[in-house]
């Protein structure tokens, strides 16, 4: 490598601690950049040299999926035992077990890999953008394409895309709790800090993965990907996603079955040894019983359910960023939504200017409004990047075409924040004296203008009552100023009002009805005036439980606000921080809270919610923060997403209840018979084959229909309910197994091969056909029709189960031919069995009617890994992310404030 290349590469390796102590100019120089950013060619070269700004890969890994199939301890034991059996000369049984195990692994692999491919496709459809300067021009680039030296603009609600040295700031506060655990935002400014400062004290820098809570900034990227502090932590967690409540419920259920299997297996093994049966045969049989009682394909059923749900939602134009988001959607029982773009059309249009006095013309008032924007007004007509929806509507209005940016010089700016709720600029017109112009919420602007004339207040109330969004503009001469502070926003003269309109959606009422039918309480949180929000609700016939304003929210304690928030319907004039606080308190009340928003000021609440939802027309910041993006501007598709999540849970529970009834009953029967009979009631390979056939048929469950009552409220795991179900329906299954034993022994005087064939057929028929009774609480077929796929799969499995003992391979499998009268008796037993199960089901659910939906789960305390993994999603690429070595000097997490706290990284 040449000396030039060495110097070029070393210029990209500036540590964030070193950059923090340099001036902005020195940092740019060290990184080989400039205030106008990098050229496109230089950025591409650095991307090639340093790699993407990524900490995750969303590529489906077939080998990893295959490895998970072999991770089951039971399967490992069976493979070892099959090998021992082969070594000891029992080749036939060993081969049968091996083939069955491979088929089971193949089914699991196929379905889980399909689910991962579906997840990969979701990732490929999602892009996360950042506003960067390339060659002096503002453009949006993918966050994974950012490189050291890029100059980026960040605004309220933005997720910091890399470790960045600040160049300019505007009242910047950042939420760094994902790294530090601190609940209070950190104030940031561009001034360098003392050399050697701890990471937590680097006020001149912002860190990847943290959130802009207020204000805005411009900064230069110093570290990307795994070189950034957040990236290093995310890489350390690995690729596996944290488990959801749904997955944890599966884990608890599996642990219950594992306990039952261990007890049953141990007793069977000891009993067979006491009966002086061969060691290997006893071990194989005991392990086969363990496998038989365990629903091996439960992960595959869940993965298939999620993949099926994803495809169904995609058809309805709902994009979920992670498969498990579907489960979170189904769990939601409270939806807090911003009205813009959700209840309203989201197409904000500028309808007119209302001057407050004859001295101000409509065009003059519009010009003042255009000047008081945070984006560079010289380029705002050509580039909408970074504009809020109101400013974008203002610049898109016909009157904006006559604006001449060359007339004006912007001297200084105070950007919008949600405490002041206004933007203020200091401008000169044609080199004249400076003038202060401020634009913002009418209530706040009028408070700076002295007494409000009754005519002006009446004009404002008229617009609010009509449901219009209103922005006030005020001015004052300021020839003495060359810099602005909030204290300069005083003694203003009202210039007038800018009026905007965002009409309610025509089908919003229908969508709200769907959500209400699903047991979801809908609340509205908006930065608009209370009258505007109430007018929208009135137009949509929303019954209000009351309105809380931002001022009232601010004055309330957490306990009072938590109680009031549960009943209130509208939260008006609330800041982003107040929205996030409301979401947090609603979650602490035990509900599963979704938040739906599309604006910059919704990003904080989207991050705090259990499930963040946005729309395709939303700002990039809002879409970045959301877990679910509605590609169609129809709130009704959200209701369909909720139903899809609940359908997945309901179908998974069908499989679980079958596993706890038929499987438990059959394996209990096998355990009793193995002790009573002089021979094994079924060979280990036959048990595994039975289980494989049964599980294969159940892979059709994810596509089954679900009764309406199962979708009306969220359902949660209730192990006690599952245990009661098992203890009732398991013995019923065993009762008919014992009847089959008696039939084979005392009526047909069956030999071992005939006995095993008879019980194999009866077992596969009863435990497969019971799905039609268990899948619904109604009368099956008459009041609840299963899907065609489930009918075909179930009948197909029964047909194969009957065919195998009669086929040419029957002898290899250990079966002998059966007499014809057996099949007539079998038909009668199956009919009686299904009738008895239906009667028991009606009694059980009538007695346990209160268990239709399990009790609400305890308040969730999500771990740090959940939030880190969720945030890391936006830094994902479709190829493997190479590991990065981290210097010893950077092994600690953020210092400073973090060093003064005990414990690991804290959650949001």
C-alpha positions in Angstrom: 0.0 0.0 0.0 1.4 3.4 -0.9 2.0 6.2 1.6 -0.8 8.2 0.1 -3.3 5.3 0.6 -2.1 4.9 4.1 -2.7 8.5 4.9 -6.1 8.4 3.1 -7.2 5.4 5.1 -5.9 6.8 8.4 -8.0 10.0 7.9 -11.1 7.9 8.1 -10.2 6.3 11.5 -10.9 9.3 13.7 -12.1 8.2 17.1 -15.3 9.9 18.4 -13.4 10.9 21.6 -10.8 12.7 19.5 -13.3 14.4 17.3 -15.2 15.7 20.3 -12.2 17.7 21.5 -11.5 19.2 18.0 -13.2 22.2 16.5 -15.7 21.6 13.8 -13.3 22.8 11.2 -10.5 20.6 12.5 -12.8 17.6 12.4 -13.8 18.2 8.8 -10.2 18.5 7.9 -9.1 15.4 9.7 -11.9 13.4 7.9 -11.1 14.9 4.5 -14.5 16.5 4.2 -16.0 20.0 4.0 -19.1 21.9 5.1 -20.7 21.0 1.8 -20.1 17.3 2.5 -18.4 14.7 0.3 -18.7 14.3 -3.4 -20.7 11.4 -4.7 -17.5 9.7 -6.0 -15.6 10.1 -2.8 -18.6 8.8 -0.8 -18.8 5.7 -3.0 -15.0 5.1 -2.7 -15.2 5.3 1.1 -18.2 3.0 1.2 -16.2 0.5 -0.9 -13.2 0.9 1.5 -15.0 0.8 4.9 -18.1 -1.1 4.2 -21.8 -0.3 4.8 -23.2 1.4 7.9 -24.8 -1.8 9.1 -24.9 -4.0 12.2 -27.4 -6.5 11.0 -28.0 -8.8 8.0 -31.5 -9.8 7.0 -30.3 -12.5 4.7 -32.0 -15.9 5.2 -29.3 -18.3 6.4 -30.2 -21.9 5.4 -27.4 -23.4 7.4 -28.4 -21.6 10.6 -32.0 -22.7 10.1 -30.9 -26.3 9.5 -28.7 -26.2 12.6 -31.6 -25.2 14.8 -33.5 -28.3 13.6 -30.8 -30.5 15.2 -30.6 -28.4 18.4 -33.3 -30.4 20.1 -31.8 -32.5 22.9 -34.4 -35.2 22.3 -33.5 -35.5 18.6 -29.8 -35.6 19.5 -30.5 -38.4 22.0 -32.5 -40.3 19.4 -29.7 -40.0 16.8 -27.2 -41.3 19.3 -29.4 -44.1 20.3 -30.2 -45.0 16.6 -26.4 -45.1 16.1 -26.0 -47.4 19.0 -28.8 -49.6 17.8 -27.0 -49.9 14.4 -23.7 -50.6 16.1 -25.4 -53.4 18.1 -26.9 -55.0 15.0 -30.5 -53.7 15.0 -30.1 -52.2 11.5 -33.7 -52.2 10.5 -35.0 -50.2 13.4 -32.1 -47.9 13.2 -32.7 -47.1 9.5 -36.5 -46.5 10.1 -35.7 -44.1 13.0 -33.1 -42.3 10.9 -35.5 -41.8 7.9 -38.2 -40.5 10.2 -35.8 -38.1 11.9 -34.6 -36.8 8.6 -38.2 -36.3 7.4 -39.1 -34.5 10.6 -36.0 -32.2 10.3 -36.8 -31.6 6.6 -40.3 -30.5 7.4 -39.1 -28.1 10.1 -36.4 -26.8 8.0 -38.6 -26.2 4.9 -41.2 -24.2 6.9 -38.8 -22.2 9.0 -36.6 -21.3 6.0 -39.7 -20.2 4.1 -40.5 -17.9 7.0 -37.0 -16.5 7.0 -37.2 -15.8 3.3 -40.5 -14.0 3.9 -38.7 -11.9 6.6 -35.9 -11.2 4.1 -38.4 -10.0 1.5 -39.9 -7.6 4.1 -36.5 -6.1 4.9 -35.8 -5.6 1.2 -39.0 -3.5 0.9 -38.1 -1.2 3.7 -35.6 1.7 3.3 -34.4 4.1 5.9 -33.1 7.4 4.7 -31.0 10.2 6.0 -30.7 13.8 4.8 -27.1 14.4 3.7 -25.0 16.9 1.8 -23.4 15.4 -1.2 -21.4 17.8 -3.4 -23.0 20.8 -1.7 -26.6 19.6 -2.5 -29.1 18.2 0.0 -30.3 14.7 -0.9 -31.7 11.7 0.8 -29.5 8.6 1.0 -29.9 5.2 2.6 -28.6 5.2 6.1 -26.5 2.1 5.3 -24.7 4.1 2.6 -23.4 6.8 5.0 -19.6 7.0 5.4 -17.2 9.0 7.7 -17.0 12.5 6.3 -20.7 12.7 5.3 -22.4 15.9 6.5 -26.0 15.2 7.6 -29.0 17.3 8.8 -31.0 15.9 11.7 -34.4 17.2 13.0 -36.9 16.4 15.7 -37.6 12.7 16.1 -34.8 11.5 13.9 -32.8 8.4 14.8 -29.1 9.3 14.8 -27.7 7.3 11.8 -24.1 7.1 13.0 -21.7 8.5 15.6 -21.5 12.2 14.6 -19.5 15.3 15.5 -21.8 18.2 15.7 -21.1 21.2 13.4 -24.1 23.4 14.2 -27.0 22.9 16.7 -30.3 24.5 17.4 -31.6 23.9 20.9 -30.6 20.2 20.5 -31.7 17.6 23.1 -31.1 13.9 22.5 -32.7 10.9 24.2 -29.7 8.6 24.9 -31.5 6.2 27.2 -30.9 3.3 24.9 -27.2 3.6 25.7 -27.1 5.3 29.1 -30.3 4.4 30.8 -30.8 8.1 31.6 -34.5 9.2 31.4 -33.6 12.9 31.0 -32.5 14.1 27.5 -28.9 15.2 27.0 -28.2 18.8 25.9 -25.9 19.0 22.9 -23.9 21.9 21.4 -21.2 22.2 18.8 -18.4 23.6 21.1 -15.6 21.1 21.6 -15.1 19.4 25.0 -12.0 18.9 27.0 -9.6 16.2 25.7 -10.0 12.9 27.5 -13.6 13.4 28.4 -15.6 10.2 29.0 -18.0 9.1 26.2 -21.1 10.1 28.2 -19.8 13.6 28.6 -19.2 14.2 24.8 -21.8 17.0 24.5 -20.3 17.9 21.1 -21.3 14.5 19.6 -24.4 12.4 19.1 -24.4 8.7 19.0 -25.9 6.1 16.6 -29.3 4.8 17.6 -30.2 7.7 19.9 -33.1 10.0 19.1 -33.4 13.8 18.6 -35.9 14.8 21.2 -36.0 18.5 20.3 -34.3 21.0 18.1 -32.0 20.0 15.2 -28.4 19.9 14.1 -25.9 19.5 11.3 -23.0 17.2 11.9 -20.3 15.2 10.2 -20.2 11.4 10.4 -17.2 10.1 12.4 -18.0 6.4 12.9 -20.4 4.0 11.1 -21.6 0.4 11.6 -19.8 -1.7 14.2 -17.3 1.2 14.8 -20.1 3.2 16.4 -20.9 2.8 20.0 -24.4 1.5 19.4 -23.2 -0.6 16.5 -20.7 -2.4 18.7 -23.4 -3.2 21.3 -25.8 -4.4 18.6 -23.1 -6.7 17.0 -22.4 -8.1 20.4 -26.0 -9.3 20.8 -25.8 -11.4 17.7 -28.4 -11.8 15.0 -31.2 -13.5 17.0 -34.2 -11.4 17.8 -35.3 -11.1 21.4 -38.3 -13.2 22.2 -41.8 -11.8 22.2 -44.5 -12.5 24.8 -46.0 -15.0 22.3 -42.7 -16.8 21.9 -42.1 -16.8 25.7 -45.5 -18.4 26.1 -44.5 -21.1 23.6 -41.3 -21.6 25.7 -43.3 -22.0 28.9 -45.7 -24.5 27.3 -42.8 -26.5 25.9 -41.3 -26.6 29.4 -44.6 -28.0 30.7 -44.5 -30.8 28.2 -40.8 -31.4 28.8 -41.6 -32.0 32.5 -44.4 -34.4 31.7 -42.2 -36.2 29.1 -39.2 -36.6 31.5 -41.4 -38.1 34.2 -43.2 -40.4 31.9 -40.0 -41.4 30.0 -38.1 -42.2 33.2 -40.9 -44.3 34.6 -41.3 -46.3 31.4 -37.5 -46.9 31.1 -37.3 -48.1 34.7 -40.4 -50.3 34.4 -39.0 -51.9 31.2 -35.7 -52.6 32.8 -37.4 -54.2 35.8 -39.3 -56.4 33.3 -35.9 -57.5 32.0 -36.4 -56.2 28.5 -33.4 -55.3 26.3 -31.6 -52.1 27.3 -31.4 -50.5 23.8 -35.0 -51.4 23.1 -36.2 -50.0 26.4 -34.2 -46.8 25.8 -35.4 -46.4 22.3 -39.0 -46.9 23.3 -38.7 -44.4 26.2 -37.2 -41.7 24.0 -39.8 -42.3 21.4 -42.5 -41.7 24.0 -40.7 -38.4 24.9 -40.7 -37.4 21.2 -44.3 -38.5 20.8 -45.6 -36.3 23.6 -43.6 -33.3 22.4 -45.0 -31.3 19.5 -41.8 -31.3 17.5 -43.1 -29.2 14.7 -44.5 -26.4 16.9 -41.8 -24.0 15.8 -42.6 -24.9 12.2 -46.3 -24.4 12.8 -45.6 -21.0 14.3 -43.2 -20.0 11.5 -45.7 -21.2 8.9 -48.4 -19.2 10.6 -46.3 -16.0 10.6 -45.2 -16.5 7.0 -48.9 -17.1 5.9 -49.9 -14.0 7.9 -47.2 -12.0 6.2 -48.4 -12.9 2.8 -52.0 -12.2 3.7 -51.1 -8.8 5.0 -48.9 -8.0 2.0 -52.0 -8.6 -0.2 -53.8 -6.0 1.9 -50.8 -3.6 1.6 -49.6 -3.9 5.1 -45.9 -4.1 5.6 -44.5 -5.5 8.8 -40.8 -4.9 9.4 -40.4 -8.1 11.5 -42.5 -11.3 11.4 -43.1 -11.1 15.2 -44.7 -7.7 14.7 -47.8 -9.6 13.6 -48.1 -11.2 17.0 -47.7 -7.7 18.6 -50.5 -6.4 16.4 -52.8 -9.1 17.6 -52.0 -8.4 21.2 -53.0 -4.7 20.9 -56.0 -3.5 22.9 -55.3 0.3 23.0 -54.6 2.4 19.9 -53.4 5.9 20.3 -53.3 7.7 17.0 -52.4 11.1 15.6 -55.3 12.3 13.4 -53.2 13.6 10.6 -52.9 11.0 7.8 -54.8 8.4 9.9 -58.2 9.8 10.6 -57.7 12.5 8.1 -56.6 12.3 4.4 -53.1 13.4 5.3 -53.0 15.8 2.3 -52.6 19.1 4.0 -53.5 22.0 1.7 -52.9 25.7 2.2 -56.3 27.3 1.8 -55.6 31.0 2.4 -54.0 33.8 4.4 -56.0 35.9 6.8 -54.2 39.2 7.5 -54.9 40.7 11.0 -54.9 44.3 9.7 -55.4 46.2 6.4 -51.7 47.1 6.3 -50.7 43.4 5.6 -51.7 41.9 2.2 -52.4 38.2 1.6 -49.2 37.9 -0.4 -47.2 39.7 2.2 -48.5 37.4 4.9 -47.6 34.4 2.8 -44.1 35.7 2.2 -43.6 36.1 5.9 -44.8 32.5 6.4 -42.3 31.3 3.8 -39.4 33.1 5.4 -40.1 31.6 8.8 -39.2 28.0 7.7 -36.3 26.0 9.0 -35.2 24.8 5.6 -33.2 27.0 3.3 -35.8 29.1 1.6 -33.5 29.6 -1.4 -33.9 25.9 -2.4 -37.2 25.0 -0.6 -39.3 25.2 -3.8 -37.2 22.6 -5.5 -36.3 20.3 -2.6 -38.9 19.1 -0.1 -36.2 17.3 2.0 -36.5 18.2 5.7 -39.8 20.1 5.4 -42.6 19.5 7.8 -46.1 18.9 6.2 -47.4 22.4 6.9 -44.3 24.1 5.4 -44.4 21.7 2.4 -48.1 22.7 1.8 -47.1 26.4 2.1 -44.2 26.0 -0.4 -46.5 23.9 -2.7 -49.2 26.6 -2.9 -49.6 28.7 -6.0 -48.7 31.9 -4.2 -45.2 30.5 -3.4 -44.3 30.7 -7.1 -44.0 34.4 -6.8 -41.6 34.3 -3.9 -38.2 35.9 -4.8 -35.5 34.4 -2.5 -32.9 36.9 -3.8 -34.6 39.7 -2.0 -33.9 38.3 1.4 -31.0 37.5 3.7 -31.5 35.2 6.6 -29.4 36.5 9.5 -30.3 33.9 12.2 -32.8 31.2 13.0 -34.4 29.6 16.1 -35.9 26.3 15.0 -39.2 24.9 16.0 -39.5 23.0 19.3 -42.5 21.7 21.1 -42.0 23.8 24.2 -42.1 27.1 22.3 -44.2 25.7 19.4 -42.9 28.2 16.9 -40.1 29.0 14.4 -38.4 32.4 14.5 -36.1 34.0 11.9 -34.1 37.2 11.6 -34.2 38.5 8.0 -33.3 41.5 5.9 -35.3 42.6 2.9 -33.1 44.0 0.1 -30.3 44.8 2.6 -32.6 46.9 4.8 -32.9 46.7 8.6 -33.3 43.3 10.2 -36.8 42.1 11.0 -37.9 39.3 13.4 -40.5 37.0 12.0 -42.1 34.2 14.0 -44.6 31.5 13.0 -46.3 29.0 15.2 -49.3 27.9 17.3 -51.8 30.7 17.5 -52.1 30.5 21.3 -48.4 30.9 21.8 -47.9 33.6 19.2 -50.8 35.7 20.5 -49.3 35.5 24.0 -46.3 37.4 22.6 -48.4 40.1 21.0 -50.2 41.7 23.9 -54.0 41.8 24.3 -55.9 40.0 21.6 -58.7 42.1 20.0 -62.1 40.4 20.2 -62.3 40.5 16.4 -59.1 38.6 16.0 -60.1 36.0 18.6 -63.5 35.6 16.9 -61.7 35.1 13.5 -59.4 32.4 15.0 -62.3 30.6 16.8 -64.3 30.6 13.5 -61.4 28.7 11.8 -61.0 26.3 14.7 -64.7 25.5 14.8 -64.6 24.8 11.1 -61.8 22.2 11.7 -59.1 24.2 10.0 -55.5 24.1 11.1 -54.2 27.6 11.8 -50.7 29.0 12.1 -50.1 32.5 13.3 -47.4 34.9 12.0 -46.1 37.9 13.9 -43.3 40.3 13.4 -41.4 43.2 14.8 -38.5 45.4 13.6 -35.1 44.3 15.1 -32.4 46.5 13.6 -30.3 46.0 16.8 -30.1 42.2 16.5 -27.6 40.1 14.7 -28.3 36.9 16.7 -31.5 35.5 18.1 -32.4 34.1 21.5 -35.8 33.0 22.7 -35.8 36.1 24.9 -36.0 38.2 21.7 -39.5 36.7 20.9 -41.4 39.6 22.6 -43.4 42.7 21.8 -44.6 41.3 18.5 -47.3 42.5 16.2 -49.7 40.0 14.8 -49.5 39.8 11.0 -52.3 37.3 10.5 -53.2 33.6 10.2 -52.2 31.0 7.6 -55.1 28.5 7.2 -54.7 24.8 6.3 -57.1 22.0 5.8 -56.9 18.3 6.2 -60.2 16.6 5.6 -61.4 13.5 7.5 -61.2 10.2 5.5 -64.4 9.1 4.0 -64.0 5.5 5.3 -62.5 6.4 8.7 -65.7 5.7 10.6 -66.0 2.3 9.1 -62.4 1.5 10.1 -63.0 2.8 13.7 -66.1 0.4 13.9 -63.8 -2.5 12.9 -61.3 -1.6 15.6 -64.1 -1.2 18.2 -65.4 -4.7 17.2 -62.0 -6.0 18.0 -62.0 -4.6 21.5 -59.5 -1.9 20.7 -59.9 1.4 22.5 -59.0 4.3 20.2 -57.5 7.5 21.5 -56.3 10.6 19.6 -53.1 12.4 20.5 -52.5 15.5 18.4 -50.5 18.7 18.4 -53.5 20.6 17.1 -55.9 22.8 18.9 -58.5 20.9 21.0 -61.4 22.4 19.0 -59.9 21.1 15.7 -59.5 17.6 17.2 -63.0 17.6 18.6 -64.4 18.7 15.2 -62.7 15.8 13.5 -64.1 13.4 16.1 -67.6 14.9 15.8 -67.4 14.6 12.0 -66.5 10.9 12.4 -69.2 10.3 15.1 -66.5 9.4 17.7 -68.0 9.3 21.2 -65.5 11.2 23.3 -64.5 10.3 26.9 -63.1 13.7 27.4 -60.2 16.0 26.2 -56.9 16.6 28.0 -54.8 19.5 26.7 -51.0 19.6 26.9 -51.1 22.1 29.7 -53.3 19.8 31.8 -51.0 16.9 31.0 -48.0 18.9 32.1 -49.6 19.7 35.4 -50.6 16.2 36.3 -48.6 13.6 38.3 -47.9 10.3 36.7 -50.6 8.6 38.9 -53.2 11.2 38.0 -52.4 11.2 34.3 -52.4 7.4 34.2 -56.0 7.4 35.6 -57.1 10.2 33.3 -55.5 8.8 30.2 -57.5 5.5 30.6 -60.8 7.4 30.1 -59.9 10.4 27.9 -60.3 10.1 24.2 -58.5 13.2 22.9 -55.1 14.6 23.9 -54.8 18.0 22.3 -51.8 20.4 21.9 -49.5 17.7 23.3 -45.8 17.8 22.7 -43.9 14.8 21.4 -42.6 14.2 25.0 -46.1 14.3 26.4 -47.3 11.8 23.8 -44.4 9.5 24.7 -45.3 10.0 28.4 -49.0 9.1 27.8 -48.0 6.0 25.9 -45.6 4.9 28.7 -48.3 5.4 31.4 -50.9 3.5 29.3 -48.5 0.6 29.0 -47.8 0.6 32.7 -51.6 0.2 33.3 -51.2 -3.3 31.8 -52.5 -2.6 28.3 -50.7 -3.4 25.1 -50.5 -0.1 23.4 -50.1 0.7 19.7 -49.3 4.2 18.5 -50.1 5.3 15.0 -48.7 8.5 13.6 -47.1 10.0 10.4 -45.4 13.2 11.5 -42.0 14.1 12.8 -43.5 14.9 16.2 -44.9 11.3 16.4 -41.5 9.6 16.3 -40.9 9.6 20.1 -44.2 8.0 20.8 -43.7 5.4 18.0 -40.5 4.4 19.7 -42.2 4.1 23.2 -45.2 2.0 22.0 -45.5 -1.7 22.1 -46.2 -1.6 18.4 -45.5 1.5 16.3 -47.6 2.0 13.2 -47.3 4.5 10.4 -48.5 5.0 6.8 -46.6 5.0 3.5 -47.2 8.8 3.0 -45.7 9.6 6.4 -42.5 11.5 7.0 -39.4 9.4 6.8 -38.7 9.8 10.5 -42.1 8.4 11.4 -41.8 5.5 9.0 -38.3 4.8 10.4 -39.7 4.6 13.9 -42.7 2.4 13.0 -42.8 -1.4 13.2 -45.7 -1.6 10.8 -46.2 0.6 7.7 -49.6 0.7 6.0 -49.0 1.0 2.3 -52.6 2.0 1.6 -54.0 5.0 3.4 -56.8 3.1 4.9 -57.1 2.6 8.7 -59.2 -0.5 8.0 -56.1 -2.5 7.0 -54.8 -2.0 10.5 -57.9 -3.8 11.8 -57.1 -6.6 9.3 -53.6 -6.7 10.7 -54.9 -7.1 14.2 -57.2 -9.9 13.1 -54.3 -11.6 11.4 -52.2 -11.5 14.6 -55.1 -12.9 16.6 -55.8 -15.6 13.9 -52.2 -16.7 14.2 -52.5 -17.1 18.0 -55.8 -18.9 17.7 -54.4 -21.4 15.1 -51.3 -22.0 17.2 -53.4 -22.8 20.2 -55.3 -25.4 18.1 -52.1 -27.2 17.6 -51.1 -26.8 21.3 -54.4 -28.2 22.5 -54.1 -31.2 20.2 -50.7 -31.9 21.5 -51.8 -31.7 25.1 -54.8 -34.0 24.5 -54.2 -36.6 21.8 -50.4 -36.8 22.2 -50.6 -37.0 26.0 -53.4 -39.6 25.9 -51.7 -41.8 23.4 -48.3 -41.7 25.1 -49.9 -42.4 28.5 -51.7 -45.4 26.9 -48.3 -46.6 25.5 -46.7 -46.3 28.9 -49.4 -48.4 30.6 -49.5 -51.0 27.8 -45.7 -51.4 27.8 -45.9 -52.4 31.5 -49.0 -54.6 31.2 -48.2 -56.4 28.0 -45.5 -59.0 27.4 -44.4 -57.1 24.3 -44.0 -53.4 23.4 -47.4 -52.0 22.2 -45.6 -50.1 19.4 -42.0 -50.2 18.3 -40.0 -47.0 18.7 -39.9 -46.4 14.9 -43.7 -46.9 14.7 -44.2 -44.2 17.4 -42.0 -41.8 15.6 -43.7 -42.5 12.3 -47.1 -42.0 13.9 -45.9 -38.7 15.3 -44.4 -37.6 12.0 -47.6 -38.3 10.1 -49.7 -36.6 12.7 -47.5 -33.5 12.8 -47.3 -33.3 9.0 -51.1 -33.0 8.8 -51.1 -30.2 11.3 -49.0 -28.0 9.1 -52.3 -27.1 7.4 -53.6 -25.5 10.6 -52.0 -22.0 9.9 -54.4 -21.6 6.9 -57.5 -22.6 8.9 -60.5 -20.4 9.4 -61.0 -18.8 12.9 -64.3 -18.2 14.6 -65.3 -14.5 15.0 -65.5 -14.7 18.8 -61.8 -15.7 18.9 -60.9 -12.4 17.3 -62.8 -10.0 19.5 -60.2 -9.6 22.2 -56.5 -10.4 22.6 -55.6 -13.8 23.9 -52.7 -14.7 26.1 -51.0 -17.9 27.2 -52.7 -19.6 30.2 -50.7 -22.7 31.1 -53.3 -23.6 33.9 -56.0 -23.6 31.2 -53.9 -25.8 28.9 -53.2 -28.2 31.8 -56.9 -28.6 32.7 -57.6 -29.3 29.0 -54.9 -31.9 29.0 -56.2 -33.6 32.1 -59.7 -33.9 30.7 -59.2 -34.8 27.0 -56.0 -36.9 27.5 -57.8 -39.6 29.5 -60.6 -39.6 27.0 -58.1 -40.4 24.3 -56.5 -43.1 26.5 -60.0 -44.6 27.2 -60.4 -45.4 23.5 -56.8 -46.6 23.2 -57.6 -49.1 26.0 -60.8 -50.1 24.1 -58.6 -50.8 21.1 -56.2 -52.9 23.2 -59.2 -55.0 24.5 -60.6 -55.4 21.0 -57.2 -56.6 19.6 -56.4 -58.9 22.5 -59.8 -60.4 23.4 -61.8 -60.3 20.1 -59.2 -60.7 17.4 -56.5 -62.5 19.6 -53.9 -60.4 17.8 -50.2 -61.2 17.6 -47.8 -58.4 18.4 -47.6 -57.3 14.7 -51.4 -57.2 14.4 -51.7 -55.4 17.7 -49.3 -52.7 16.7 -50.9 -52.2 13.3 -54.4 -51.9 14.8 -53.3 -49.4 17.5 -51.3 -47.5 14.9 -54.3 -47.0 12.7 -56.7 -46.2 15.6 -54.2 -43.8 17.1 -53.5 -41.9 13.8 -57.3 -41.7 13.1 -58.4 -40.4 16.5 -55.7 -37.9 17.2 -55.9 -36.5 13.7 -59.6 -36.2 13.3 -60.0 -34.6 16.8 -58.7 -31.4 15.2 -62.2 -30.8 13.8 -63.7 -30.7 17.4 -60.8 -28.9 19.1 -60.4 -26.2 16.4 -63.7 -24.5 17.4 -65.9 -24.0 20.4 -68.9 -24.3 18.1 -70.4 -27.4 16.6 -67.9 -28.4 14.0 -68.9 -28.3 10.3 -72.5 -27.1 11.1 -71.5 -23.8 12.7 -67.8 -23.6 12.0 -66.3 -24.8 8.8 -62.7 -25.8 8.6 -60.5 -24.7 5.7 -60.4 -27.0 2.7 -56.6 -27.4 3.2 -57.1 -28.7 6.7 -59.8 -31.1 5.6 -57.6 -32.5 2.8 -54.5 -32.7 5.0 -56.3 -34.5 7.9 -58.1 -37.0 5.7 -54.9 -37.6 3.7 -52.9 -38.4 6.9 -55.6 -40.8 8.0 -55.5 -42.5 4.6 -51.7 -42.8 4.7 -52.0 -44.2 8.3 -54.4 -46.9 7.2 -52.4 -47.7 4.0 -49.0 -48.2 5.6 -49.9 -51.3 7.7 -51.4 -52.8 4.5 -48.6 -51.7 2.2 -45.6 -53.7 0.9 -43.4 -52.0 3.5 -45.6 -53.2 6.4 -43.2 -56.0 7.3 -40.2 -53.6 7.3 -42.1 -51.3 9.7 -43.1 -54.2 11.9 -46.8 -54.5 11.0 -48.9 -57.6 10.2 -52.1 -57.7 8.1 -55.4 -56.9 9.9 -58.8 -58.7 9.5 -61.6 -56.7 7.7 -64.0 -56.7 10.8 -61.4 -54.5 12.6 -62.0 -51.6 10.2 -65.7 -51.8 10.9 -65.1 -51.7 14.6 -62.6 -48.9 14.1 -65.2 -46.8 12.3 -67.7 -47.2 15.1 -65.0 -46.3 17.7 -63.9 -43.2 15.9 -67.5 -41.9 15.6 -68.2 -42.6 19.3 -64.9 -41.0 20.2 -65.6 -37.8 18.3 -69.1 -37.5 19.8 -67.8 -38.0 23.3 -65.1 -35.4 22.7 -67.7 -32.9 21.5 -69.9 -33.5 24.6 -66.9 -33.1 26.9 -65.9 -29.9 25.0 -69.3 -28.3 25.5 -69.2 -29.1 29.2 -65.6 -28.0 29.6 -66.0 -24.6 27.9 -69.4 -24.0 29.7 -67.6 -24.6 33.0 -64.6 -22.6 32.0 -66.5 -19.8 30.2 -64.4 -17.2 32.0 -61.3 -18.7 30.3 -62.4 -17.6 26.8 -59.7 -15.1 27.0 -56.9 -15.5 29.5 -56.3 -12.9 32.3 -54.3 -9.9 31.2 -50.5 -10.6 31.4 -48.4 -8.8 34.0 -47.0 -5.5 33.1 -44.1 -6.1 30.7 -40.6 -4.9 31.5 -38.9 -5.4 28.2 -35.1 -5.9 28.4 -32.5 -3.7 26.8 -31.9 -6.3 24.1 -35.5 -5.8 22.8 -35.0 -2.1 22.2 -31.5 -2.4 20.9 -32.5 -5.1 18.4 -35.6 -3.1 17.4 -33.5 0.0 16.8 -30.8 -2.0 15.0 -33.3 -3.1 12.4 -32.8 0.1 10.4 -29.0 -0.6 10.0 -29.5 -3.8 8.0 -28.2 -5.1 4.7 -29.0 -8.3 2.7 -25.4 -9.6 3.0 -23.4 -10.8 6.0 -22.0 -8.0 8.2 -18.3 -8.7 8.7 -17.1 -8.8 12.4 -15.1 -5.8 13.5 -12.4 -5.7 16.2 -12.9 -3.1 18.8 -9.9 -1.4 20.4 -9.4 -2.0 24.1 -9.8 1.7 24.8 -13.4 1.4 23.6 -14.5 -1.7 25.5 -16.6 0.2 28.0 -20.1 1.5 27.2 -20.8 5.2 27.4 -18.8 6.6 30.3 -19.5 9.8 32.3 -23.1 9.5 33.4 -23.1 5.8 32.7 -20.2 5.2 34.9 -22.1 6.7 37.8 -24.9 4.2 37.3 -25.0 0.6 38.4 -26.0 -2.3 36.3 -26.0 -3.1 32.5 -27.5 -1.0 29.7 -30.9 0.2 30.7 -34.1 0.0 28.6 -36.1 2.9 27.2 
